[in-house]
Amino acid sequence: MRDYKILLVCSGGMSTTILMTKMQKYAEEKGFSLEIDACSAAVCQDKASHYDVVLLGPQIAYQKSSISAKLSNPVASIQPQDYAMARCENIFKQVDEMMS
């Protein structure tokens, strides 16, 4: 059983908040520990140190290299279809790959 600490980042923090809620529900249903937050790209550097991974919404995927350069965490972009459809299983698989 893995404990997840994930920071979701998008341009304003709004669309990732919707995804965050769905990911929390998924974690509850599957019975694993999840610490998750959503924020804007402007404040992610201040929050990132508390999390294991940083996931970017597709709308800011183009900022991945500049965000990665400022953080010590693994950073990845969520696939657009997984983000749009809130495919939590696929997103957690992506996190597992990032953490292994």
PDB file as gemmi writes it, atoms N, CA and C in Angstrom:
CRYST1    1.000    1.000    1.000  90.00  90.00  90.00 P 1                      
ATOM      1  N   MET A   1       0.852  -1.188   0.000  1.00  0.00           N  
ATOM      2  CA  MET A   1       0.000   0.000   0.000  1.00  0.00           C  
ATOM      3  C   MET A   1       0.889   1.240   0.000  1.00  0.00           C  
ATOM      4  N   ARG A   2       0.651   2.102  -0.909  1.00  0.00           N  
ATOM      5  CA  ARG A   2       1.474   3.297  -1.055  1.00  0.00           C  
ATOM      6  C   ARG A   2       0.748   4.518  -0.493  1.00  0.00           C  
ATOM      7  N   ASP A   3       1.522   5.411   0.092  1.00  0.00           N  
ATOM      8  CA  ASP A   3       1.002   6.707   0.513  1.00  0.00           C  
ATOM      9  C   ASP A   3       1.372   7.704  -0.568  1.00  0.00           C  
ATOM     10  N   TYR A   4       0.417   8.484  -0.975  1.00  0.00           N  
ATOM     11  CA  TYR A   4       0.636   9.455  -2.042  1.00  0.00           C  
ATOM     12  C   TYR A   4       0.603  10.870  -1.478  1.00  0.00           C  
ATOM     13  N   LYS A   5       1.564  11.690  -1.918  1.00  0.00           N  
ATOM     14  CA  LYS A   5       1.569  13.127  -1.639  1.00  0.00           C  
ATOM     15  C   LYS A   5       1.751  13.811  -2.983  1.00  0.00           C  
ATOM     16  N   ILE A   6       0.658  14.386  -3.498  1.00  0.00           N  
ATOM     17  CA  ILE A   6       0.631  14.910  -4.861  1.00  0.00           C  
ATOM     18  C   ILE A   6       0.208  16.377  -4.853  1.00  0.00           C  
ATOM     19  N   LEU A   7       0.948  17.183  -5.592  1.00  0.00           N  
ATOM     20  CA  LEU A   7       0.555  18.569  -5.813  1.00  0.00           C  
ATOM     21  C   LEU A   7       0.116  18.704  -7.261  1.00  0.00           C  
ATOM     22  N   LEU A   8      -1.131  19.122  -7.463  1.00  0.00           N  
ATOM     23  CA  LEU A   8      -1.674  19.366  -8.801  1.00  0.00           C  
ATOM     24  C   LEU A   8      -1.530  20.849  -9.108  1.00  0.00           C  
ATOM     25  N   VAL A   9      -1.063  21.153 -10.315  1.00  0.00           N  
ATOM     26  CA  VAL A   9      -0.817  22.552 -10.677  1.00  0.00           C  
ATOM     27  C   VAL A   9      -1.477  22.856 -12.020  1.00  0.00           C  
ATOM     28  N   CYS A  10      -2.194  23.974 -12.061  1.00  0.00           N  
ATOM     29  CA  CYS A  10      -2.726  24.473 -13.340  1.00  0.00           C  
ATOM     30  C   CYS A  10      -2.555  25.984 -13.358  1.00  0.00           C  
ATOM     31  N   SER A  11      -3.078  26.621 -14.350  1.00  0.00           N  
ATOM     32  CA  SER A  11      -2.836  28.061 -14.471  1.00  0.00           C  
ATOM     33  C   SER A  11      -3.465  28.847 -13.318  1.00  0.00           C  
ATOM     34  N   GLY A  12      -4.676  28.475 -12.926  1.00  0.00           N  
ATOM     35  CA  GLY A  12      -5.325  29.223 -11.844  1.00  0.00           C  
ATOM     36  C   GLY A  12      -5.647  28.407 -10.610  1.00  0.00           C  
ATOM     37  N   GLY A  13      -5.519  27.097 -10.690  1.00  0.00           N  
ATOM     38  CA  GLY A  13      -5.837  26.236  -9.564  1.00  0.00           C  
ATOM     39  C   GLY A  13      -7.283  25.772  -9.524  1.00  0.00           C  
ATOM     40  N   MET A  14      -8.082  26.180 -10.509  1.00  0.00           N  
ATOM     41  CA  MET A  14      -9.511  25.843 -10.481  1.00  0.00           C  
ATOM     42  C   MET A  14      -9.796  24.448 -11.061  1.00  0.00           C  
ATOM     43  N   SER A  15      -9.332  24.171 -12.252  1.00  0.00           N  
ATOM     44  CA  SER A  15      -9.653  22.869 -12.857  1.00  0.00           C  
ATOM     45  C   SER A  15      -8.978  21.733 -12.110  1.00  0.00           C  
ATOM     46  N   THR A  16      -7.800  21.983 -11.534  1.00  0.00           N  
ATOM     47  CA  THR A  16      -7.149  20.928 -10.769  1.00  0.00           C  
ATOM     48  C   THR A  16      -7.891  20.654  -9.464  1.00  0.00           C  
ATOM     49  N   THR A  17      -8.611  21.642  -8.943  1.00  0.00           N  
ATOM     50  CA  THR A  17      -9.397  21.417  -7.729  1.00  0.00           C  
ATOM     51  C   THR A  17     -10.503  20.398  -7.996  1.00  0.00           C  
ATOM     52  N   ILE A  18     -11.098  20.451  -9.157  1.00  0.00           N  
ATOM     53  CA  ILE A  18     -12.127  19.477  -9.536  1.00  0.00           C  
ATOM     54  C   ILE A  18     -11.501  18.085  -9.608  1.00  0.00           C  
ATOM     55  N   LEU A  19     -10.363  17.975 -10.254  1.00  0.00           N  
ATOM     56  CA  LEU A  19      -9.668  16.695 -10.349  1.00  0.00           C  
ATOM     57  C   LEU A  19      -9.242  16.205  -8.969  1.00  0.00           C  
ATOM     58  N   MET A  20      -8.771  17.092  -8.128  1.00  0.00           N  
ATOM     59  CA  MET A  20      -8.342  16.737  -6.777  1.00  0.00           C  
ATOM     60  C   MET A  20      -9.475  16.054  -6.011  1.00  0.00           C  
ATOM     61  N   THR A  21     -10.674  16.603  -6.086  1.00  0.00           N  
ATOM     62  CA  THR A  21     -11.828  16.032  -5.401  1.00  0.00           C  
ATOM     63  C   THR A  21     -12.098  14.617  -5.893  1.00  0.00           C  
ATOM     64  N   LYS A  22     -12.016  14.408  -7.191  1.00  0.00           N  
ATOM     65  CA  LYS A  22     -12.252  13.075  -7.751  1.00  0.00           C  
ATOM     66  C   LYS A  22     -11.151  12.094  -7.345  1.00  0.00           C  
ATOM     67  N   MET A  23      -9.916  12.574  -7.272  1.00  0.00           N  
ATOM     68  CA  MET A  23      -8.810  11.714  -6.852  1.00  0.00           C  
ATOM     69  C   MET A  23      -8.929  11.332  -5.376  1.00  0.00           C  
ATOM     70  N   GLN A  24      -9.411  12.262  -4.542  1.00  0.00           N  
ATOM     71  CA  GLN A  24      -9.626  11.958  -3.125  1.00  0.00           C  
ATOM     72  C   GLN A  24     -10.684  10.869  -2.973  1.00  0.00           C  
ATOM     73  N   LYS A  25     -11.757  10.991  -3.729  1.00  0.00           N  
ATOM     74  CA  LYS A  25     -12.832   9.985  -3.675  1.00  0.00           C  
ATOM     75  C   LYS A  25     -12.311   8.624  -4.136  1.00  0.00           C  
ATOM     76  N   TYR A  26     -11.531   8.612  -5.205  1.00  0.00           N  
ATOM     77  CA  TYR A  26     -10.957   7.375  -5.730  1.00  0.00           C  
ATOM     78  C   TYR A  26     -10.056   6.716  -4.678  1.00  0.00           C  
ATOM     79  N   ALA A  27      -9.209   7.498  -4.024  1.00  0.00           N  
ATOM     80  CA  ALA A  27      -8.303   6.966  -2.993  1.00  0.00           C  
ATOM     81  C   ALA A  27      -9.094   6.377  -1.825  1.00  0.00           C  
ATOM     82  N   GLU A  28     -10.159   7.050  -1.424  1.00  0.00           N  
ATOM     83  CA  GLU A  28     -11.022   6.536  -0.353  1.00  0.00           C  
ATOM     84  C   GLU A  28     -11.618   5.192  -0.749  1.00  0.00           C  
ATOM     85  N   GLU A  29     -12.143   5.117  -1.967  1.00  0.00           N  
ATOM     86  CA  GLU A  29     -12.760   3.879  -2.451  1.00  0.00           C  
ATOM     87  C   GLU A  29     -11.759   2.733  -2.524  1.00  0.00           C  
ATOM     88  N   LYS A  30     -10.511   3.045  -2.899  1.00  0.00           N  
ATOM     89  CA  LYS A  30      -9.482   2.014  -3.057  1.00  0.00           C  
ATOM     90  C   LYS A  30      -8.732   1.742  -1.752  1.00  0.00           C  
ATOM     91  N   GLY A  31      -8.937   2.592  -0.744  1.00  0.00           N  
ATOM     92  CA  GLY A  31      -8.358   2.361   0.569  1.00  0.00           C  
ATOM     93  C   GLY A  31      -6.889   2.698   0.720  1.00  0.00           C  
ATOM     94  N   PHE A  32      -6.405   3.699  -0.007  1.00  0.00           N  
ATOM     95  CA  PHE A  32      -5.017   4.111   0.203  1.00  0.00           C  
ATOM     96  C   PHE A  32      -4.946   5.564   0.648  1.00  0.00           C  
ATOM     97  N   SER A  33      -3.792   5.909   1.220  1.00  0.00           N  
ATOM     98  CA  SER A  33      -3.584   7.232   1.792  1.00  0.00           C  
ATOM     99  C   SER A  33      -3.225   8.232   0.685  1.00  0.00           C  
ATOM    100  N   LEU A  34      -3.886   9.376   0.716  1.00  0.00           N  
ATOM    101  CA  LEU A  34      -3.627  10.413  -0.276  1.00  0.00           C  
ATOM    102  C   LEU A  34      -3.614  11.773   0.405  1.00  0.00           C  
ATOM    103  N   GLU A  35      -2.511  12.466   0.243  1.00  0.00           N  
ATOM    104  CA  GLU A  35      -2.416  13.868   0.634  1.00  0.00           C  
ATOM    105  C   GLU A  35      -2.259  14.623  -0.674  1.00  0.00           C  
ATOM    106  N   ILE A  36      -3.201  15.509  -0.959  1.00  0.00           N  
ATOM    107  CA  ILE A  36      -3.220  16.161  -2.269  1.00  0.00           C  
ATOM    108  C   ILE A  36      -3.653  17.610  -2.116  1.00  0.00           C  
ATOM    109  N   ASP A  37      -3.124  18.455  -2.962  1.00  0.00           N  
ATOM    110  CA  ASP A  37      -3.529  19.856  -2.983  1.00  0.00           C  
ATOM    111  C   ASP A  37      -3.470  20.320  -4.435  1.00  0.00           C  
ATOM    112  N   ALA A  38      -4.168  21.403  -4.706  1.00  0.00           N  
ATOM    113  CA  ALA A  38      -4.176  22.000  -6.039  1.00  0.00           C  
ATOM    114  C   ALA A  38      -3.839  23.474  -5.894  1.00  0.00           C  
ATOM    115  N   CYS A  39      -3.046  23.962  -6.835  1.00  0.00           N  
ATOM    116  CA  CYS A  39      -2.662  25.373  -6.773  1.00  0.00           C  
ATOM    117  C   CYS A  39      -2.344  25.884  -8.174  1.00  0.00           C  
ATOM    118  N   SER A  40      -2.104  27.166  -8.239  1.00  0.00           N  
ATOM    119  CA  SER A  40      -1.705  27.776  -9.501  1.00  0.00           C  
ATOM    120  C   SER A  40      -0.201  27.633  -9.685  1.00  0.00           C  
ATOM    121  N   ALA A  41       0.240  27.764 -10.908  1.00  0.00           N  
ATOM    122  CA  ALA A  41       1.673  27.694 -11.207  1.00  0.00           C  
ATOM    123  C   ALA A  41       2.442  28.781 -10.465  1.00  0.00           C  
ATOM    124  N   ALA A  42       1.795  29.902 -10.213  1.00  0.00           N  
ATOM    125  CA  ALA A  42       2.463  31.030  -9.553  1.00  0.00           C  
ATOM    126  C   ALA A  42       2.905  30.714  -8.128  1.00  0.00           C  
ATOM    127  N   VAL A  43       2.213  29.800  -7.444  1.00  0.00           N  
ATOM    128  CA  VAL A  43       2.555  29.509  -6.050  1.00  0.00           C  
ATOM    129  C   VAL A  43       3.079  28.082  -5.838  1.00  0.00           C  
ATOM    130  N   CYS A  44       3.221  27.317  -6.902  1.00  0.00           N  
ATOM    131  CA  CYS A  44       3.619  25.913  -6.724  1.00  0.00           C  
ATOM    132  C   CYS A  44       4.994  25.771  -6.092  1.00  0.00           C  
ATOM    133  N   GLN A  45       5.895  26.679  -6.367  1.00  0.00           N  
ATOM    134  CA  GLN A  45       7.239  26.587  -5.809  1.00  0.00           C  
ATOM    135  C   GLN A  45       7.197  26.672  -4.281  1.00  0.00           C  
ATOM    136  N   ASP A  46       6.281  27.462  -3.742  1.00  0.00           N  
ATOM    137  CA  ASP A  46       6.150  27.614  -2.291  1.00  0.00           C  
ATOM    138  C   ASP A  46       5.590  26.361  -1.626  1.00  0.00           C  
ATOM    139  N   LYS A  47       4.770  25.606  -2.342  1.00  0.00           N  
ATOM    140  CA  LYS A  47       4.088  24.447  -1.760  1.00  0.00           C  
ATOM    141  C   LYS A  47       4.765  23.112  -2.058  1.00  0.00           C  
ATOM    142  N   ALA A  48       5.540  23.033  -3.108  1.00  0.00           N  
ATOM    143  CA  ALA A  48       6.009  21.755  -3.646  1.00  0.00           C  
ATOM    144  C   ALA A  48       6.845  20.922  -2.684  1.00  0.00           C  
ATOM    145  N   SER A  49       7.598  21.538  -1.808  1.00  0.00           N  
ATOM    146  CA  SER A  49       8.521  20.779  -0.949  1.00  0.00           C  
ATOM    147  C   SER A  49       7.800  19.787  -0.041  1.00  0.00           C  
ATOM    148  N   HIS A  50       6.530  19.978   0.180  1.00  0.00           N  
ATOM    149  CA  HIS A  50       5.747  19.097   1.047  1.00  0.00           C  
ATOM    150  C   HIS A  50       5.230  17.847   0.305  1.00  0.00           C  
ATOM    151  N   TYR A  51       5.399  17.803  -1.006  1.00  0.00           N  
ATOM    152  CA  TYR A  51       4.816  16.732  -1.824  1.00  0.00           C  
ATOM    153  C   TYR A  51       5.891  15.889  -2.503  1.00  0.00           C  
ATOM    154  N   ASP A  52       5.517  14.637  -2.823  1.00  0.00           N  
ATOM    155  CA  ASP A  52       6.445  13.724  -3.495  1.00  0.00           C  
ATOM    156  C   ASP A  52       6.558  14.006  -4.987  1.00  0.00           C  
ATOM    157  N   VAL A  53       5.428  14.339  -5.598  1.00  0.00           N  
ATOM    158  CA  VAL A  53       5.405  14.605  -7.037  1.00  0.00           C  
ATOM    159  C   VAL A  53       4.538  15.816  -7.333  1.00  0.00           C  
ATOM    160  N   VAL A  54       4.823  16.436  -8.472  1.00  0.00           N  
ATOM    161  CA  VAL A  54       4.035  17.574  -8.954  1.00  0.00           C  
ATOM    162  C   VAL A  54       3.480  17.184 -10.317  1.00  0.00           C  
ATOM    163  N   LEU A  55       2.155  17.273 -10.437  1.00  0.00           N  
ATOM    164  CA  LEU A  55       1.495  16.965 -11.708  1.00  0.00           C  
ATOM    165  C   LEU A  55       0.906  18.240 -12.288  1.00  0.00           C  
ATOM    166  N   LEU A  56       1.213  18.475 -13.552  1.00  0.00           N  
ATOM    167  CA  LEU A  56       0.736  19.679 -14.238  1.00  0.00           C  
ATOM    168  C   LEU A  56      -0.499  19.371 -15.065  1.00  0.00           C  
ATOM    169  N   GLY A  57      -1.457  20.284 -15.042  1.00  0.00           N  
ATOM    170  CA  GLY A  57      -2.585  20.190 -15.953  1.00  0.00           C  
ATOM    171  C   GLY A  57      -2.089  20.392 -17.373  1.00  0.00           C  
ATOM    172  N   PRO A  58      -2.762  19.778 -18.346  1.00  0.00           N  
ATOM    173  CA  PRO A  58      -2.306  19.873 -19.741  1.00  0.00           C  
ATOM    174  C   PRO A  58      -2.189  21.307 -20.257  1.00  0.00           C  
ATOM    175  N   GLN A  59      -2.999  22.218 -19.723  1.00  0.00           N  
ATOM    176  CA  GLN A  59      -2.974  23.595 -20.211  1.00  0.00           C  
ATOM    177  C   GLN A  59      -1.683  24.322 -19.862  1.00  0.00           C  
ATOM    178  N   ILE A  60      -0.893  23.775 -18.912  1.00  0.00           N  
ATOM    179  CA  ILE A  60       0.402  24.399 -18.608  1.00  0.00           C  
ATOM    180  C   ILE A  60       1.563  23.436 -18.852  1.00  0.00           C  
ATOM    181  N   ALA A  61       1.330  22.384 -19.590  1.00  0.00           N  
ATOM    182  CA  ALA A  61       2.385  21.409 -19.890  1.00  0.00           C  
ATOM    183  C   ALA A  61       3.595  22.081 -20.532  1.00  0.00           C  
ATOM    184  N   TYR A  62       3.359  23.137 -21.281  1.00  0.00           N  
ATOM    185  CA  TYR A  62       4.458  23.843 -21.946  1.00  0.00           C  
ATOM    186  C   TYR A  62       5.420  24.497 -20.944  1.00  0.00           C  
ATOM    187  N   GLN A  63       4.993  24.632 -19.675  1.00  0.00           N  
ATOM    188  CA  GLN A  63       5.835  25.244 -18.641  1.00  0.00           C  
ATOM    189  C   GLN A  63       6.636  24.204 -17.848  1.00  0.00           C  
ATOM    190  N   LYS A  64       6.541  22.932 -18.245  1.00  0.00           N  
ATOM    191  CA  LYS A  64       7.158  21.852 -17.468  1.00  0.00           C  
ATOM    192  C   LYS A  64       8.645  22.096 -17.197  1.00  0.00           C  
ATOM    193  N   SER A  65       9.407  22.458 -18.209  1.00  0.00           N  
ATOM    194  CA  SER A  65      10.853  22.618 -17.995  1.00  0.00           C  
ATOM    195  C   SER A  65      11.160  23.772 -17.049  1.00  0.00           C  
ATOM    196  N   SER A  66      10.446  24.874 -17.159  1.00  0.00           N  
ATOM    197  CA  SER A  66      10.720  26.008 -16.263  1.00  0.00           C  
ATOM    198  C   SER A  66      10.275  25.700 -14.835  1.00  0.00           C  
ATOM    199  N   ILE A  67       9.164  24.967 -14.668  1.00  0.00           N  
ATOM    200  CA  ILE A  67       8.713  24.586 -13.326  1.00  0.00           C  
ATOM    201  C   ILE A  67       9.676  23.557 -12.736  1.00  0.00           C  
ATOM    202  N   SER A  68      10.066  22.563 -13.522  1.00  0.00           N  
ATOM    203  CA  SER A  68      11.005  21.533 -13.055  1.00  0.00           C  
ATOM    204  C   SER A  68      12.319  22.130 -12.577  1.00  0.00           C  
ATOM    205  N   ALA A  69      12.775  23.147 -13.271  1.00  0.00           N  
ATOM    206  CA  ALA A  69      14.051  23.775 -12.929  1.00  0.00           C  
ATOM    207  C   ALA A  69      14.040  24.410 -11.537  1.00  0.00           C  
ATOM    208  N   LYS A  70      12.856  24.781 -11.053  1.00  0.00           N  
ATOM    209  CA  LYS A  70      12.736  25.446  -9.757  1.00  0.00           C  
ATOM    210  C   LYS A  70      12.471  24.476  -8.606  1.00  0.00           C  
ATOM    211  N   LEU A  71      12.170  23.213  -8.932  1.00  0.00           N  
ATOM    212  CA  LEU A  71      11.755  22.248  -7.908  1.00  0.00           C  
ATOM    213  C   LEU A  71      12.700  21.064  -7.836  1.00  0.00           C  
ATOM    214  N   SER A  72      12.724  20.418  -6.682  1.00  0.00           N  
ATOM    215  CA  SER A  72      13.500  19.182  -6.547  1.00  0.00           C  
ATOM    216  C   SER A  72      12.614  17.947  -6.747  1.00  0.00           C  
ATOM    217  N   ASN A  73      11.307  18.136  -6.809  1.00  0.00           N  
ATOM    218  CA  ASN A  73      10.350  17.035  -6.988  1.00  0.00           C  
ATOM    219  C   ASN A  73      10.311  16.576  -8.443  1.00  0.00           C  
ATOM    220  N   PRO A  74       9.918  15.307  -8.671  1.00  0.00           N  
ATOM    221  CA  PRO A  74       9.601  14.895 -10.035  1.00  0.00           C  
ATOM    222  C   PRO A  74       8.376  15.687 -10.526  1.00  0.00           C  
ATOM    223  N   VAL A  75       8.418  16.132 -11.760  1.00  0.00           N  
ATOM    224  CA  VAL A  75       7.317  16.909 -12.346  1.00  0.00           C  
ATOM    225  C   VAL A  75       6.911  16.234 -13.647  1.00  0.00           C  
ATOM    226  N   ALA A  76       5.607  16.074 -13.854  1.00  0.00           N  
ATOM    227  CA  ALA A  76       5.093  15.499 -15.107  1.00  0.00           C  
ATOM    228  C   ALA A  76       3.779  16.171 -15.458  1.00  0.00           C  
ATOM    229  N   SER A  77       3.437  16.082 -16.736  1.00  0.00           N  
ATOM    230  CA  SER A  77       2.154  16.592 -17.208  1.00  0.00           C  
ATOM    231  C   SER A  77       1.161  15.437 -17.271  1.00  0.00           C  
ATOM    232  N   ILE A  78      -0.053  15.710 -16.858  1.00  0.00           N  
ATOM    233  CA  ILE A  78      -1.121  14.711 -16.951  1.00  0.00           C  
ATOM    234  C   ILE A  78      -1.577  14.651 -18.406  1.00  0.00           C  
ATOM    235  N   GLN A  79      -1.774  13.446 -18.910  1.00  0.00           N  
ATOM    236  CA  GLN A  79      -2.269  13.278 -20.280  1.00  0.00           C  
ATOM    237  C   GLN A  79      -3.615  14.001 -20.421  1.00  0.00           C  
ATOM    238  N   PRO A  80      -3.810  14.753 -21.502  1.00  0.00           N  
ATOM    239  CA  PRO A  80      -5.049  15.525 -21.661  1.00  0.00           C  
ATOM    240  C   PRO A  80      -6.325  14.700 -21.501  1.00  0.00           C  
ATOM    241  N   GLN A  81      -6.362  13.493 -22.076  1.00  0.00           N  
ATOM    242  CA  GLN A  81      -7.575  12.688 -21.973  1.00  0.00           C  
ATOM    243  C   GLN A  81      -7.809  12.193 -20.541  1.00  0.00           C  
ATOM    244  N   ASP A  82      -6.743  11.879 -19.809  1.00  0.00           N  
ATOM    245  CA  ASP A  82      -6.894  11.450 -18.418  1.00  0.00           C  
ATOM    246  C   ASP A  82      -7.360  12.618 -17.551  1.00  0.00           C  
ATOM    247  N   TYR A  83      -6.843  13.795 -17.850  1.00  0.00           N  
ATOM    248  CA  TYR A  83      -7.222  15.003 -17.110  1.00  0.00           C  
ATOM    249  C   TYR A  83      -8.689  15.349 -17.372  1.00  0.00           C  
ATOM    250  N   ALA A  84      -9.066  15.385 -18.631  1.00  0.00           N  
ATOM    251  CA  ALA A  84     -10.427  15.792 -19.008  1.00  0.00           C  
ATOM    252  C   ALA A  84     -11.482  14.830 -18.478  1.00  0.00           C  
ATOM    253  N   MET A  85     -11.147  13.534 -18.487  1.00  0.00           N  
ATOM    254  CA  MET A  85     -12.113  12.514 -18.062  1.00  0.00           C  
ATOM    255  C   MET A  85     -11.913  12.106 -16.600  1.00  0.00           C  
ATOM    256  N   ALA A  86     -10.963  12.741 -15.912  1.00  0.00           N  
ATOM    257  CA  ALA A  86     -10.624  12.411 -14.517  1.00  0.00           C  
ATOM    258  C   ALA A  86     -10.400  10.910 -14.360  1.00  0.00           C  
ATOM    259  N   ARG A  87      -9.554  10.370 -15.214  1.00  0.00           N  
ATOM    260  CA  ARG A  87      -9.225   8.944 -15.156  1.00  0.00           C  
ATOM    261  C   ARG A  87      -8.188   8.729 -14.061  1.00  0.00           C  
ATOM    262  N   CYS A  88      -8.685   8.644 -12.843  1.00  0.00           N  
ATOM    263  CA  CYS A  88      -7.814   8.578 -11.666  1.00  0.00           C  
ATOM    264  C   CYS A  88      -6.884   7.377 -11.698  1.00  0.00           C  
ATOM    265  N   GLU A  89      -7.380   6.234 -12.145  1.00  0.00           N  
ATOM    266  CA  GLU A  89      -6.535   5.038 -12.192  1.00  0.00           C  
ATOM    267  C   GLU A  89      -5.285   5.293 -13.038  1.00  0.00           C  
ATOM    268  N   ASN A  90      -5.455   5.908 -14.194  1.00  0.00           N  
ATOM    269  CA  ASN A  90      -4.316   6.210 -15.067  1.00  0.00           C  
ATOM    270  C   ASN A  90      -3.382   7.240 -14.435  1.00  0.00           C  
ATOM    271  N   ILE A  91      -3.950   8.208 -13.750  1.00  0.00           N  
ATOM    272  CA  ILE A  91      -3.136   9.253 -13.123  1.00  0.00           C  
ATOM    273  C   ILE A  91      -2.296   8.661 -11.985  1.00  0.00           C  
ATOM    274  N   PHE A  92      -2.894   7.777 -11.183  1.00  0.00           N  
ATOM    275  CA  PHE A  92      -2.123   7.136 -10.112  1.00  0.00           C  
ATOM    276  C   PHE A  92      -1.054   6.200 -10.684  1.00  0.00           C  
ATOM    277  N   LYS A  93      -1.325   5.555 -11.805  1.00  0.00           N  
ATOM    278  CA  LYS A  93      -0.294   4.735 -12.464  1.00  0.00           C  
ATOM    279  C   LYS A  93       0.886   5.618 -12.870  1.00  0.00           C  
ATOM    280  N   GLN A  94       0.570   6.801 -13.395  1.00  0.00           N  
ATOM    281  CA  GLN A  94       1.623   7.740 -13.785  1.00  0.00           C  
ATOM    282  C   GLN A  94       2.460   8.131 -12.565  1.00  0.00           C  
ATOM    283  N   VAL A  95       1.805   8.390 -11.445  1.00  0.00           N  
ATOM    284  CA  VAL A  95       2.521   8.751 -10.216  1.00  0.00           C  
ATOM    285  C   VAL A  95       3.396   7.585  -9.757  1.00  0.00           C  
ATOM    286  N   ASP A  96       2.859   6.356  -9.814  1.00  0.00           N  
ATOM    287  CA  ASP A  96       3.642   5.175  -9.428  1.00  0.00           C  
ATOM    288  C   ASP A  96       4.930   5.095 -10.262  1.00  0.00           C  
ATOM    289  N   GLU A  97       4.811   5.338 -11.554  1.00  0.00           N  
ATOM    290  CA  GLU A  97       5.985   5.307 -12.434  1.00  0.00           C  
ATOM    291  C   GLU A  97       6.980   6.400 -12.060  1.00  0.00           C  
ATOM    292  N   MET A  98       6.477   7.565 -11.702  1.00  0.00           N  
ATOM    293  CA  MET A  98       7.345   8.679 -11.320  1.00  0.00           C  
ATOM    294  C   MET A  98       8.091   8.385 -10.025  1.00  0.00           C  
ATOM    295  N   MET A  99       7.453   7.651  -9.121  1.00  0.00           N  
ATOM    296  CA  MET A  99       8.028   7.396  -7.803  1.00  0.00           C  
ATOM    297  C   MET A  99       8.896   6.155  -7.746  1.00  0.00           C  
ATOM    298  N   SER A 100       8.888   5.343  -8.804  1.00  0.00           N  
ATOM    299  CA  SER A 100       9.674   4.111  -8.749  1.00  0.00           C  
ATOM    300  C   SER A 100      11.081   4.305  -9.324  1.00  0.00           C  
TER     301      SER A 100                                                      
END                                                                             
